[in-house]
Amino acid sequence: MTKGLAKITVACPSCGATQQESEYAKSTFCRSCGHHIEVRLRGETPAAVTPEGPGLMDRLSRLLHQEKVRQVNCLHCRATQKVSSLARSGSCAQCGQYLDFRDFKVEGVFSKSIETHGTITIAKTGDLTSPKVACAAAVVLGKLSGNLICSTSAHVRSKGRVLGSLQARQLIIEKGAEVDFVRPLHVGTAEINGKISARIFADSVTINKHGALEGSVTAKSIKIDRGGIFHGDLVIGQQPEEQQELPLAEQGRARQKKLDLGGNQMLLRPAT
């Protein structure tokens, strides 16, 4: 927990249960009944507003947005917890860190660091140059010059060179994308539907019809559908972390296979 992080007591307007939240929290959810709680500032003293019942606008918002409960993993301690889909912020039940659930859209040059459990969208006119952006999911339409870490998925539809780094549990290169990643990609799974040049370290890689990958792949398995193209170096099986960061010239000493494949469906897995 961050030293000196101030706490306030929040009362649930639905069941009356109380809980501790960060003084910066704007909204949260009841850990007893799951009810969405709005947290506001009263003067200069943080306080939870506890109305007698939900107002008209609150009821309309719930009807329009269909409030649901979703699971998130704290970006600090990785603890899994349930939050309301309408909550904009809260605090981790385990480590007490402030959690942001908002979505962000980058439309110009943006260099500030962000930590959110929402979605980061880099518009076509956007350029994310931040030293660190941690989010649940990302959609990349423009330029990525900084460091982007996604706890779930990253969808890439941009064109041109990507100078920044990208990490995600699931990477999806959309149709129409033509992208050249300068830095290595460390992902759980990679799905290629467009054209990409990169060094990929993943559990599995799938190149779908019309997808094309040029570069190197280190993965447990690779699948190439009919019409998909892969040209480059392939290592099937796990590779030590320290070896993953070596230059390609040194990685060439490892067990690799030169491939230039296309047109046939193919699935490679480690030999048992």
PyMOL commands that set and color helices and strands:
alter all, ss='L'
color gray80, all
select helices_A, chain A and resi 56-65+241-244+248-251
alter helices_A, ss='H'
color red, helices_A
select strands_A, chain A and resi 7-11+18-22+27-29+36-42+45-48+69-73+80-84+89-91+98-100+104-106+109-110+114-115+119-122+127-128+133-135+137-140+143-144+147-156+159-162+165-173+178-181+185-192+195-207+212-224+229-236+257-262+266-268
alter strands_A, ss='S'
color yellow, strands_A
deselect
rebuild
show_as cartoon
